[in-house]
Amino acid sequence: MSLSSLYLDAFFTCAQTGHFTQAAKQLFITQSALSQRIAKLEDEIGTPLFIRQTTGISLTPAGQELLRYCLAKKTLEEESLARIK
């Protein structure tokens, strides 16, 4: 299974901002489109990634693990691009 970069970017931005609406603004998409991406990612993985509250969102244990993956992927990409350049 390969995770879509589109979905991972949506997840990562949500995790950073703690709000779907703020994340959607940063990604220049509607909140509805962002929610659909997150829902598809959660369906693909088979578990919820966020705890949805009226004040915002927080990560589930699975979400925390995926965030660690995203951070490691980002670091590896930055290091690789720096070596290539």
HTML snippet that shows the backbone in 3Dmol.js (N, CA, C, O; Angstrom):
<script src="https://3Dmol.org/build/3Dmol-min.js"></script>
<div id="view" style="width:600px;height:400px;position:relative"></div>
<script>
const pdb = `
ATOM      1  N   MET A   1       0.843  -1.174   0.000  1.00  0.00           N
ATOM      2  CA  MET A   1       0.000   0.000   0.000  1.00  0.00           C
ATOM      3  C   MET A   1       0.890   1.239   0.000  1.00  0.00           C
ATOM      4  O   MET A   1       1.879   1.313   0.728  1.00  0.00           O
ATOM      5  N   SER A   2       0.522   2.194  -0.821  1.00  0.00           N
ATOM      6  CA  SER A   2       1.246   3.449  -0.899  1.00  0.00           C
ATOM      7  C   SER A   2       0.283   4.579  -0.540  1.00  0.00           C
ATOM      8  O   SER A   2      -0.820   4.657  -1.081  1.00  0.00           O
ATOM      9  N   LEU A   3       0.703   5.444   0.366  1.00  0.00           N
ATOM     10  CA  LEU A   3      -0.151   6.541   0.807  1.00  0.00           C
ATOM     11  C   LEU A   3       0.003   7.735  -0.137  1.00  0.00           C
ATOM     12  O   LEU A   3       1.116   8.116  -0.500  1.00  0.00           O
ATOM     13  N   SER A   4      -1.116   8.308  -0.522  1.00  0.00           N
ATOM     14  CA  SER A   4      -1.132   9.453  -1.425  1.00  0.00           C
ATOM     15  C   SER A   4      -0.499  10.677  -0.765  1.00  0.00           C
ATOM     16  O   SER A   4      -0.799  11.009   0.382  1.00  0.00           O
ATOM     17  N   SER A   5       0.380  11.339  -1.514  1.00  0.00           N
ATOM     18  CA  SER A   5       0.989  12.574  -1.009  1.00  0.00           C
ATOM     19  C   SER A   5      -0.063  13.646  -0.769  1.00  0.00           C
ATOM     20  O   SER A   5       0.067  14.453   0.151  1.00  0.00           O
ATOM     21  N   LEU A   6      -1.095  13.656  -1.586  1.00  0.00           N
ATOM     22  CA  LEU A   6      -2.190  14.605  -1.421  1.00  0.00           C
ATOM     23  C   LEU A   6      -2.854  14.415  -0.060  1.00  0.00           C
ATOM     24  O   LEU A   6      -3.141  15.386   0.639  1.00  0.00           O
ATOM     25  N   TYR A   7      -3.092  13.176   0.305  1.00  0.00           N
ATOM     26  CA  TYR A   7      -3.717  12.869   1.600  1.00  0.00           C
ATOM     27  C   TYR A   7      -2.754  13.152   2.753  1.00  0.00           C
ATOM     28  O   TYR A   7      -3.153  13.686   3.788  1.00  0.00           O
ATOM     29  N   LEU A   8      -1.476  12.786   2.562  1.00  0.00           N
ATOM     30  CA  LEU A   8      -0.493  13.018   3.623  1.00  0.00           C
ATOM     31  C   LEU A   8      -0.278  14.508   3.874  1.00  0.00           C
ATOM     32  O   LEU A   8      -0.132  14.931   5.021  1.00  0.00           O
ATOM     33  N   ASP A   9      -0.259  15.298   2.813  1.00  0.00           N
ATOM     34  CA  ASP A   9      -0.123  16.747   2.974  1.00  0.00           C
ATOM     35  C   ASP A   9      -1.312  17.317   3.730  1.00  0.00           C
ATOM     36  O   ASP A   9      -1.148  18.183   4.590  1.00  0.00           O
ATOM     37  N   ALA A  10      -2.503  16.837   3.416  1.00  0.00           N
ATOM     38  CA  ALA A  10      -3.708  17.287   4.115  1.00  0.00           C
ATOM     39  C   ALA A  10      -3.621  16.911   5.590  1.00  0.00           C
ATOM     40  O   ALA A  10      -3.908  17.732   6.461  1.00  0.00           O
ATOM     41  N   PHE A  11      -3.230  15.681   5.866  1.00  0.00           N
ATOM     42  CA  PHE A  11      -3.098  15.220   7.247  1.00  0.00           C
ATOM     43  C   PHE A  11      -2.069  16.049   7.999  1.00  0.00           C
ATOM     44  O   PHE A  11      -2.332  16.508   9.110  1.00  0.00           O
ATOM     45  N   PHE A  12      -0.907  16.241   7.404  1.00  0.00           N
ATOM     46  CA  PHE A  12       0.187  16.951   8.060  1.00  0.00           C
ATOM     47  C   PHE A  12      -0.212  18.384   8.386  1.00  0.00           C
ATOM     48  O   PHE A  12       0.082  18.876   9.476  1.00  0.00           O
ATOM     49  N   THR A  13      -0.870  19.050   7.463  1.00  0.00           N
ATOM     50  CA  THR A  13      -1.293  20.427   7.690  1.00  0.00           C
ATOM     51  C   THR A  13      -2.342  20.487   8.795  1.00  0.00           C
ATOM     52  O   THR A  13      -2.304  21.395   9.626  1.00  0.00           O
ATOM     53  N   CYS A  14      -3.270  19.546   8.820  1.00  0.00           N
ATOM     54  CA  CYS A  14      -4.264  19.481   9.900  1.00  0.00           C
ATOM     55  C   CYS A  14      -3.590  19.254  11.240  1.00  0.00           C
ATOM     56  O   CYS A  14      -3.936  19.894  12.233  1.00  0.00           O
ATOM     57  N   ALA A  15      -2.636  18.349  11.267  1.00  0.00           N
ATOM     58  CA  ALA A  15      -1.935  18.045  12.516  1.00  0.00           C
ATOM     59  C   ALA A  15      -1.178  19.265  13.023  1.00  0.00           C
ATOM     60  O   ALA A  15      -1.111  19.496  14.230  1.00  0.00           O
ATOM     61  N   GLN A  16      -0.609  20.047  12.112  1.00  0.00           N
ATOM     62  CA  GLN A  16       0.140  21.247  12.497  1.00  0.00           C
ATOM     63  C   GLN A  16      -0.775  22.352  13.010  1.00  0.00           C
ATOM     64  O   GLN A  16      -0.455  23.010  14.000  1.00  0.00           O
ATOM     65  N   THR A  17      -1.905  22.562  12.348  1.00  0.00           N
ATOM     66  CA  THR A  17      -2.781  23.674  12.710  1.00  0.00           C
ATOM     67  C   THR A  17      -3.756  23.342  13.822  1.00  0.00           C
ATOM     68  O   THR A  17      -4.145  24.222  14.590  1.00  0.00           O
ATOM     69  N   GLY A  18      -4.157  22.079  13.916  1.00  0.00           N
ATOM     70  CA  GLY A  18      -5.141  21.679  14.916  1.00  0.00           C
ATOM     71  C   GLY A  18      -6.573  22.034  14.538  1.00  0.00           C
ATOM     72  O   GLY A  18      -7.481  21.943  15.365  1.00  0.00           O
ATOM     73  N   HIS A  19      -6.774  22.442  13.279  1.00  0.00           N
ATOM     74  CA  HIS A  19      -8.114  22.822  12.802  1.00  0.00           C
ATOM     75  C   HIS A  19      -8.244  22.490  11.321  1.00  0.00           C
ATOM     76  O   HIS A  19      -7.337  22.776  10.540  1.00  0.00           O
ATOM     77  N   PHE A  20      -9.353  21.896  10.934  1.00  0.00           N
ATOM     78  CA  PHE A  20      -9.590  21.621   9.525  1.00  0.00           C
ATOM     79  C   PHE A  20      -9.724  22.916   8.723  1.00  0.00           C
ATOM     80  O   PHE A  20      -9.187  23.017   7.620  1.00  0.00           O
ATOM     81  N   THR A  21     -10.430  23.896   9.261  1.00  0.00           N
ATOM     82  CA  THR A  21     -10.661  25.147   8.525  1.00  0.00           C
ATOM     83  C   THR A  21      -9.349  25.874   8.256  1.00  0.00           C
ATOM     84  O   THR A  21      -9.114  26.327   7.135  1.00  0.00           O
ATOM     85  N   GLN A  22      -8.495  25.990   9.263  1.00  0.00           N
ATOM     86  CA  GLN A  22      -7.205  26.660   9.076  1.00  0.00           C
ATOM     87  C   GLN A  22      -6.322  25.882   8.101  1.00  0.00           C
ATOM     88  O   GLN A  22      -5.634  26.476   7.270  1.00  0.00           O
ATOM     89  N   ALA A  23      -6.345  24.573   8.202  1.00  0.00           N
ATOM     90  CA  ALA A  23      -5.548  23.747   7.289  1.00  0.00           C
ATOM     91  C   ALA A  23      -6.031  23.924   5.856  1.00  0.00           C
ATOM     92  O   ALA A  23      -5.218  24.027   4.937  1.00  0.00           O
ATOM     93  N   ALA A  24      -7.336  23.960   5.656  1.00  0.00           N
ATOM     94  CA  ALA A  24      -7.893  24.137   4.316  1.00  0.00           C
ATOM     95  C   ALA A  24      -7.442  25.466   3.723  1.00  0.00           C
ATOM     96  O   ALA A  24      -7.097  25.538   2.544  1.00  0.00           O
ATOM     97  N   LYS A  25      -7.445  26.513   4.537  1.00  0.00           N
ATOM     98  CA  LYS A  25      -6.989  27.826   4.056  1.00  0.00           C
ATOM     99  C   LYS A  25      -5.526  27.772   3.636  1.00  0.00           C
ATOM    100  O   LYS A  25      -5.158  28.335   2.605  1.00  0.00           O
ATOM    101  N   GLN A  26      -4.688  27.101   4.423  1.00  0.00           N
ATOM    102  CA  GLN A  26      -3.263  26.996   4.083  1.00  0.00           C
ATOM    103  C   GLN A  26      -3.044  26.208   2.795  1.00  0.00           C
ATOM    104  O   GLN A  26      -2.111  26.482   2.040  1.00  0.00           O
ATOM    105  N   LEU A  27      -3.913  25.226   2.552  1.00  0.00           N
ATOM    106  CA  LEU A  27      -3.780  24.388   1.360  1.00  0.00           C
ATOM    107  C   LEU A  27      -4.529  24.951   0.149  1.00  0.00           C
ATOM    108  O   LEU A  27      -4.456  24.400  -0.949  1.00  0.00           O
ATOM    109  N   PHE A  28      -5.252  26.060   0.365  1.00  0.00           N
ATOM    110  CA  PHE A  28      -6.018  26.709  -0.693  1.00  0.00           C
ATOM    111  C   PHE A  28      -7.085  25.791  -1.283  1.00  0.00           C
ATOM    112  O   PHE A  28      -7.286  25.742  -2.496  1.00  0.00           O
ATOM    113  N   ILE A  29      -7.770  25.058  -0.385  1.00  0.00           N
ATOM    114  CA  ILE A  29      -8.886  24.212  -0.782  1.00  0.00           C
ATOM    115  C   ILE A  29     -10.039  24.474   0.182  1.00  0.00           C
ATOM    116  O   ILE A  29      -9.856  25.123   1.212  1.00  0.00           O
ATOM    117  N   THR A  30     -11.208  23.977  -0.146  1.00  0.00           N
ATOM    118  CA  THR A  30     -12.346  24.147   0.753  1.00  0.00           C
ATOM    119  C   THR A  30     -12.219  23.201   1.935  1.00  0.00           C
ATOM    120  O   THR A  30     -11.529  22.184   1.868  1.00  0.00           O
ATOM    121  N   GLN A  31     -12.893  23.552   3.010  1.00  0.00           N
ATOM    122  CA  GLN A  31     -12.882  22.691   4.190  1.00  0.00           C
ATOM    123  C   GLN A  31     -13.523  21.340   3.865  1.00  0.00           C
ATOM    124  O   GLN A  31     -13.109  20.303   4.383  1.00  0.00           O
ATOM    125  N   SER A  32     -14.527  21.367   3.012  1.00  0.00           N
ATOM    126  CA  SER A  32     -15.190  20.133   2.597  1.00  0.00           C
ATOM    127  C   SER A  32     -14.228  19.207   1.842  1.00  0.00           C
ATOM    128  O   SER A  32     -14.195  18.000   2.085  1.00  0.00           O
ATOM    129  N   ALA A  33     -13.454  19.784   0.934  1.00  0.00           N
ATOM    130  CA  ALA A  33     -12.479  18.986   0.179  1.00  0.00           C
ATOM    131  C   ALA A  33     -11.420  18.407   1.111  1.00  0.00           C
ATOM    132  O   ALA A  33     -10.999  17.262   0.946  1.00  0.00           O
ATOM    133  N   LEU A  34     -10.997  19.196   2.083  1.00  0.00           N
ATOM    134  CA  LEU A  34     -10.013  18.713   3.053  1.00  0.00           C
ATOM    135  C   LEU A  34     -10.594  17.572   3.881  1.00  0.00           C
ATOM    136  O   LEU A  34      -9.938  16.551   4.085  1.00  0.00           O
ATOM    137  N   SER A  35     -11.806  17.743   4.350  1.00  0.00           N
ATOM    138  CA  SER A  35     -12.461  16.696   5.146  1.00  0.00           C
ATOM    139  C   SER A  35     -12.582  15.405   4.351  1.00  0.00           C
ATOM    140  O   SER A  35     -12.424  14.317   4.906  1.00  0.00           O
ATOM    141  N   GLN A  36     -12.859  15.517   3.060  1.00  0.00           N
ATOM    142  CA  GLN A  36     -12.952  14.326   2.207  1.00  0.00           C
ATOM    143  C   GLN A  36     -11.596  13.626   2.095  1.00  0.00           C
ATOM    144  O   GLN A  36     -11.521  12.398   2.130  1.00  0.00           O
ATOM    145  N   ARG A  37     -10.539  14.405   1.962  1.00  0.00           N
ATOM    146  CA  ARG A  37      -9.199  13.804   1.877  1.00  0.00           C
ATOM    147  C   ARG A  37      -8.861  13.057   3.166  1.00  0.00           C
ATOM    148  O   ARG A  37      -8.336  11.944   3.132  1.00  0.00           O
ATOM    149  N   ILE A  38      -9.167  13.682   4.293  1.00  0.00           N
ATOM    150  CA  ILE A  38      -8.880  13.039   5.583  1.00  0.00           C
ATOM    151  C   ILE A  38      -9.729  11.779   5.740  1.00  0.00           C
ATOM    152  O   ILE A  38      -9.233  10.749   6.196  1.00  0.00           O
ATOM    153  N   ALA A  39     -10.985  11.856   5.372  1.00  0.00           N
ATOM    154  CA  ALA A  39     -11.874  10.689   5.470  1.00  0.00           C
ATOM    155  C   ALA A  39     -11.363   9.541   4.601  1.00  0.00           C
ATOM    156  O   ALA A  39     -11.389   8.385   5.023  1.00  0.00           O
ATOM    157  N   LYS A  40     -10.899   9.854   3.390  1.00  0.00           N
ATOM    158  CA  LYS A  40     -10.370   8.818   2.501  1.00  0.00           C
ATOM    159  C   LYS A  40      -9.086   8.214   3.067  1.00  0.00           C
ATOM    160  O   LYS A  40      -8.869   7.006   2.972  1.00  0.00           O
ATOM    161  N   LEU A  41      -8.245   9.048   3.650  1.00  0.00           N
ATOM    162  CA  LEU A  41      -7.016   8.542   4.272  1.00  0.00           C
ATOM    163  C   LEU A  41      -7.357   7.635   5.447  1.00  0.00           C
ATOM    164  O   LEU A  41      -6.774   6.561   5.592  1.00  0.00           O
ATOM    165  N   GLU A  42      -8.287   8.057   6.278  1.00  0.00           N
ATOM    166  CA  GLU A  42      -8.695   7.226   7.421  1.00  0.00           C
ATOM    167  C   GLU A  42      -9.308   5.913   6.947  1.00  0.00           C
ATOM    168  O   GLU A  42      -9.076   4.868   7.555  1.00  0.00           O
ATOM    169  N   ASP A  43     -10.087   5.956   5.868  1.00  0.00           N
ATOM    170  CA  ASP A  43     -10.652   4.722   5.309  1.00  0.00           C
ATOM    171  C   ASP A  43      -9.555   3.804   4.793  1.00  0.00           C
ATOM    172  O   ASP A  43      -9.590   2.592   5.004  1.00  0.00           O
ATOM    173  N   GLU A  44      -8.583   4.397   4.117  1.00  0.00           N
ATOM    174  CA  GLU A  44      -7.483   3.623   3.553  1.00  0.00           C
ATOM    175  C   GLU A  44      -6.655   2.951   4.652  1.00  0.00           C
ATOM    176  O   GLU A  44      -6.273   1.787   4.534  1.00  0.00           O
ATOM    177  N   ILE A  45      -6.390   3.697   5.709  1.00  0.00           N
ATOM    178  CA  ILE A  45      -5.596   3.166   6.806  1.00  0.00           C
ATOM    179  C   ILE A  45      -6.434   2.236   7.686  1.00  0.00           C
ATOM    180  O   ILE A  45      -5.924   1.265   8.246  1.00  0.00           O
ATOM    181  N   GLY A  46      -7.717   2.548   7.797  1.00  0.00           N
ATOM    182  CA  GLY A  46      -8.620   1.695   8.563  1.00  0.00           C
ATOM    183  C   GLY A  46      -8.797   2.110  10.012  1.00  0.00           C
ATOM    184  O   GLY A  46      -9.251   1.316  10.837  1.00  0.00           O
ATOM    185  N   THR A  47      -8.441   3.356  10.330  1.00  0.00           N
ATOM    186  CA  THR A  47      -8.584   3.825  11.708  1.00  0.00           C
ATOM    187  C   THR A  47      -8.664   5.353  11.730  1.00  0.00           C
ATOM    188  O   THR A  47      -8.102   6.013  10.855  1.00  0.00           O
ATOM    189  N   PRO A  48      -9.359   5.920  12.721  1.00  0.00           N
ATOM    190  CA  PRO A  48      -9.405   7.380  12.833  1.00  0.00           C
ATOM    191  C   PRO A  48      -8.026   7.949  13.178  1.00  0.00           C
ATOM    192  O   PRO A  48      -7.255   7.346  13.925  1.00  0.00           O
ATOM    193  N   LEU A  49      -7.740   9.119  12.616  1.00  0.00           N
ATOM    194  CA  LEU A  49      -6.469   9.788  12.864  1.00  0.00           C
ATOM    195  C   LEU A  49      -6.626  10.994  13.773  1.00  0.00           C
ATOM    196  O   LEU A  49      -5.663  11.446  14.391  1.00  0.00           O
ATOM    197  N   PHE A  50      -7.845  11.513  13.850  1.00  0.00           N
ATOM    198  CA  PHE A  50      -8.122  12.704  14.645  1.00  0.00           C
ATOM    199  C   PHE A  50      -9.284  12.478  15.593  1.00  0.00           C
ATOM    200  O   PHE A  50     -10.211  11.721  15.305  1.00  0.00           O
ATOM    201  N   ILE A  51      -9.211  13.152  16.725  1.00  0.00           N
ATOM    202  CA  ILE A  51     -10.349  13.280  17.634  1.00  0.00           C
ATOM    203  C   ILE A  51     -10.950  14.637  17.309  1.00  0.00           C
ATOM    204  O   ILE A  51     -10.303  15.670  17.479  1.00  0.00           O
ATOM    205  N   ARG A  52     -12.181  14.625  16.845  1.00  0.00           N
ATOM    206  CA  ARG A  52     -12.838  15.857  16.429  1.00  0.00           C
ATOM    207  C   ARG A  52     -13.616  16.448  17.600  1.00  0.00           C
ATOM    208  O   ARG A  52     -14.460  15.785  18.203  1.00  0.00           O
ATOM    209  N   GLN A  53     -13.317  17.704  17.908  1.00  0.00           N
ATOM    210  CA  GLN A  53     -13.974  18.411  19.001  1.00  0.00           C
ATOM    211  C   GLN A  53     -14.466  19.754  18.483  1.00  0.00           C
ATOM    212  O   GLN A  53     -14.047  20.196  17.414  1.00  0.00           O
ATOM    213  N   THR A  54     -15.338  20.398  19.220  1.00  0.00           N
ATOM    214  CA  THR A  54     -15.839  21.704  18.782  1.00  0.00           C
ATOM    215  C   THR A  54     -14.739  22.762  18.796  1.00  0.00           C
ATOM    216  O   THR A  54     -14.821  23.751  18.068  1.00  0.00           O
ATOM    217  N   THR A  55     -13.725  22.563  19.606  1.00  0.00           N
ATOM    218  CA  THR A  55     -12.629  23.539  19.707  1.00  0.00           C
ATOM    219  C   THR A  55     -11.479  23.251  18.751  1.00  0.00           C
ATOM    220  O   THR A  55     -10.537  24.038  18.671  1.00  0.00           O
ATOM    221  N   GLY A  56     -11.537  22.157  18.039  1.00  0.00           N
ATOM    222  CA  GLY A  56     -10.469  21.801  17.115  1.00  0.00           C
ATOM    223  C   GLY A  56     -10.304  20.297  17.034  1.00  0.00           C
ATOM    224  O   GLY A  56     -11.226  19.539  17.338  1.00  0.00           O
ATOM    225  N   ILE A  57      -9.143  19.883  16.628  1.00  0.00           N
ATOM    226  CA  ILE A  57      -8.858  18.463  16.473  1.00  0.00           C
ATOM    227  C   ILE A  57      -7.571  18.115  17.217  1.00  0.00           C
ATOM    228  O   ILE A  57      -6.695  18.958  17.406  1.00  0.00           O
ATOM    229  N   SER A  58      -7.479  16.865  17.628  1.00  0.00           N
ATOM    230  CA  SER A  58      -6.241  16.360  18.210  1.00  0.00           C
ATOM    231  C   SER A  58      -5.985  14.973  17.620  1.00  0.00           C
ATOM    232  O   SER A  58      -6.887  14.344  17.068  1.00  0.00           O
ATOM    233  N   LEU A  59      -4.775  14.522  17.743  1.00  0.00           N
ATOM    234  CA  LEU A  59      -4.378  13.256  17.131  1.00  0.00           C
ATOM    235  C   LEU A  59      -4.729  12.058  18.007  1.00  0.00           C
ATOM    236  O   LEU A  59      -4.585  12.096  19.229  1.00  0.00           O
ATOM    237  N   THR A  60      -5.187  11.007  17.359  1.00  0.00           N
ATOM    238  CA  THR A  60      -5.336   9.717  18.020  1.00  0.00           C
ATOM    239  C   THR A  60      -3.941   9.087  18.093  1.00  0.00           C
ATOM    240  O   THR A  60      -3.006   9.625  17.501  1.00  0.00           O
ATOM    241  N   PRO A  61      -3.776   7.975  18.794  1.00  0.00           N
ATOM    242  CA  PRO A  61      -2.469   7.300  18.769  1.00  0.00           C
ATOM    243  C   PRO A  61      -2.021   6.952  17.345  1.00  0.00           C
ATOM    244  O   PRO A  61      -0.838   7.063  17.023  1.00  0.00           O
ATOM    245  N   ALA A  62      -2.958   6.535  16.497  1.00  0.00           N
ATOM    246  CA  ALA A  62      -2.609   6.240  15.102  1.00  0.00           C
ATOM    247  C   ALA A  62      -2.179   7.522  14.385  1.00  0.00           C
ATOM    248  O   ALA A  62      -1.250   7.506  13.578  1.00  0.00           O
ATOM    249  N   GLY A  63      -2.853   8.620  14.682  1.00  0.00           N
ATOM    250  CA  GLY A  63      -2.487   9.905  14.101  1.00  0.00           C
ATOM    251  C   GLY A  63      -1.102  10.347  14.533  1.00  0.00           C
ATOM    252  O   GLY A  63      -0.345  10.905  13.737  1.00  0.00           O
ATOM    253  N   GLN A  64      -0.768  10.100  15.795  1.00  0.00           N
ATOM    254  CA  GLN A  64       0.567  10.451  16.289  1.00  0.00           C
ATOM    255  C   GLN A  64       1.633   9.643  15.565  1.00  0.00           C
ATOM    256  O   GLN A  64       2.702  10.164  15.245  1.00  0.00           O
ATOM    257  N   GLU A  65       1.348   8.382  15.309  1.00  0.00           N
ATOM    258  CA  GLU A  65       2.292   7.535  14.581  1.00  0.00           C
ATOM    259  C   GLU A  65       2.456   8.012  13.140  1.00  0.00           C
ATOM    260  O   GLU A  65       3.571   8.049  12.621  1.00  0.00           O
ATOM    261  N   LEU A  66       1.352   8.374  12.498  1.00  0.00           N
ATOM    262  CA  LEU A  66       1.433   8.872  11.125  1.00  0.00           C
ATOM    263  C   LEU A  66       2.164  10.212  11.077  1.00  0.00           C
ATOM    264  O   LEU A  66       2.880  10.487  10.114  1.00  0.00           O
ATOM    265  N   LEU A  67       1.996  11.041  12.093  1.00  0.00           N
ATOM    266  CA  LEU A  67       2.726  12.305  12.146  1.00  0.00           C
ATOM    267  C   LEU A  67       4.230  12.049  12.240  1.00  0.00           C
ATOM    268  O   LEU A  67       5.013  12.736  11.585  1.00  0.00           O
ATOM    269  N   ARG A  68       4.638  11.076  13.042  1.00  0.00           N
ATOM    270  CA  ARG A  68       6.062  10.713  13.113  1.00  0.00           C
ATOM    271  C   ARG A  68       6.579  10.296  11.734  1.00  0.00           C
ATOM    272  O   ARG A  68       7.683  10.665  11.334  1.00  0.00           O
ATOM    273  N   TYR A  69       5.766   9.527  11.021  1.00  0.00           N
ATOM    274  CA  TYR A  69       6.141   9.109   9.664  1.00  0.00           C
ATOM    275  C   TYR A  69       6.309  10.329   8.757  1.00  0.00           C
ATOM    276  O   TYR A  69       7.299  10.437   8.034  1.00  0.00           O
ATOM    277  N   CYS A  70       5.344  11.245   8.799  1.00  0.00           N
ATOM    278  CA  CYS A  70       5.397  12.452   7.953  1.00  0.00           C
ATOM    279  C   CYS A  70       6.633  13.290   8.259  1.00  0.00           C
ATOM    280  O   CYS A  70       7.283  13.793   7.342  1.00  0.00           O
ATOM    281  N   LEU A  71       6.958  13.439   9.526  1.00  0.00           N
ATOM    282  CA  LEU A  71       8.138  14.218   9.918  1.00  0.00           C
ATOM    283  C   LEU A  71       9.421  13.550   9.433  1.00  0.00           C
ATOM    284  O   LEU A  71      10.331  14.223   8.948  1.00  0.00           O
ATOM    285  N   ALA A  72       9.492  12.229   9.563  1.00  0.00           N
ATOM    286  CA  ALA A  72      10.671  11.497   9.091  1.00  0.00           C
ATOM    287  C   ALA A  72      10.789  11.602   7.573  1.00  0.00           C
ATOM    288  O   ALA A  72      11.888  11.778   7.048  1.00  0.00           O
ATOM    289  N   LYS A  73       9.678  11.496   6.874  1.00  0.00           N
ATOM    290  CA  LYS A  73       9.669  11.609   5.417  1.00  0.00           C
ATOM    291  C   LYS A  73      10.128  12.992   4.989  1.00  0.00           C
ATOM    292  O   LYS A  73      10.903  13.125   4.043  1.00  0.00           O
ATOM    293  N   LYS A  74       9.658  14.017   5.675  1.00  0.00           N
ATOM    294  CA  LYS A  74      10.027  15.395   5.362  1.00  0.00           C
ATOM    295  C   LYS A  74      11.532  15.600   5.572  1.00  0.00           C
ATOM    296  O   LYS A  74      12.199  16.208   4.735  1.00  0.00           O
ATOM    297  N   THR A  75      12.057  15.100   6.674  1.00  0.00           N
ATOM    298  CA  THR A  75      13.485  15.222   6.969  1.00  0.00           C
ATOM    299  C   THR A  75      14.316  14.502   5.919  1.00  0.00           C
ATOM    300  O   THR A  75      15.305  15.047   5.430  1.00  0.00           O
ATOM    301  N   LEU A  76      13.928  13.295   5.571  1.00  0.00           N
ATOM    302  CA  LEU A  76      14.657  12.523   4.564  1.00  0.00           C
ATOM    303  C   LEU A  76      14.633  13.233   3.213  1.00  0.00           C
ATOM    304  O   LEU A  76      15.644  13.271   2.513  1.00  0.00           O
ATOM    305  N   GLU A  77      13.488  13.793   2.848  1.00  0.00           N
ATOM    306  CA  GLU A  77      13.386  14.517   1.579  1.00  0.00           C
ATOM    307  C   GLU A  77      14.297  15.744   1.571  1.00  0.00           C
ATOM    308  O   GLU A  77      14.995  15.992   0.588  1.00  0.00           O
ATOM    309  N   GLU A  78      14.292  16.504   2.650  1.00  0.00           N
ATOM    310  CA  GLU A  78      15.142  17.693   2.737  1.00  0.00           C
ATOM    311  C   GLU A  78      16.618  17.328   2.650  1.00  0.00           C
ATOM    312  O   GLU A  78      17.381  17.992   1.949  1.00  0.00           O
ATOM    313  N   GLU A  79      17.027  16.272   3.360  1.00  0.00           N
ATOM    314  CA  GLU A  79      18.413  15.836   3.326  1.00  0.00           C
ATOM    315  C   GLU A  79      18.820  15.367   1.937  1.00  0.00           C
ATOM    316  O   GLU A  79      19.910  15.682   1.460  1.00  0.00           O
ATOM    317  N   SER A  80      17.946  14.619   1.298  1.00  0.00           N
ATOM    318  CA  SER A  80      18.241  14.104  -0.046  1.00  0.00           C
ATOM    319  C   SER A  80      18.355  15.239  -1.048  1.00  0.00           C
ATOM    320  O   SER A  80      19.273  15.251  -1.868  1.00  0.00           O
ATOM    321  N   LEU A  81      17.440  16.189  -0.993  1.00  0.00           N
ATOM    322  CA  LEU A  81      17.497  17.319  -1.924  1.00  0.00           C
ATOM    323  C   LEU A  81      18.732  18.164  -1.701  1.00  0.00           C
ATOM    324  O   LEU A  81      19.318  18.667  -2.659  1.00  0.00           O
ATOM    325  N   ALA A  82      19.143  18.330  -0.443  1.00  0.00           N
ATOM    326  CA  ALA A  82      20.357  19.095  -0.144  1.00  0.00           C
ATOM    327  C   ALA A  82      21.588  18.410  -0.728  1.00  0.00           C
ATOM    328  O   ALA A  82      22.473  19.084  -1.255  1.00  0.00           O
ATOM    329  N   ARG A  83      21.659  17.077  -0.645  1.00  0.00           N
ATOM    330  CA  ARG A  83      22.786  16.342  -1.208  1.00  0.00           C
ATOM    331  C   ARG A  83      22.785  16.393  -2.731  1.00  0.00           C
ATOM    332  O   ARG A  83      23.842  16.472  -3.357  1.00  0.00           O
ATOM    333  N   ILE A  84      21.610  16.347  -3.316  1.00  0.00           N
ATOM    334  CA  ILE A  84      21.495  16.368  -4.777  1.00  0.00           C
ATOM    335  C   ILE A  84      21.940  17.716  -5.335  1.00  0.00           C
ATOM    336  O   ILE A  84      22.611  17.781  -6.365  1.00  0.00           O
ATOM    337  N   LYS A  85      21.564  18.776  -4.655  1.00  0.00           N
ATOM    338  CA  LYS A  85      21.901  20.120  -5.133  1.00  0.00           C
ATOM    339  C   LYS A  85      23.369  20.378  -4.945  1.00  0.00           C
ATOM    340  O   LYS A  85      23.855  21.457  -5.285  1.00  0.00           O
TER     341      LYS A  85
END
`;
const viewer = $3Dmol.createViewer("view");
viewer.addModel(pdb, "pdb");
viewer.setStyle({}, {cartoon: {color: "spectrum"}});
viewer.zoomTo();
viewer.render();
</script>
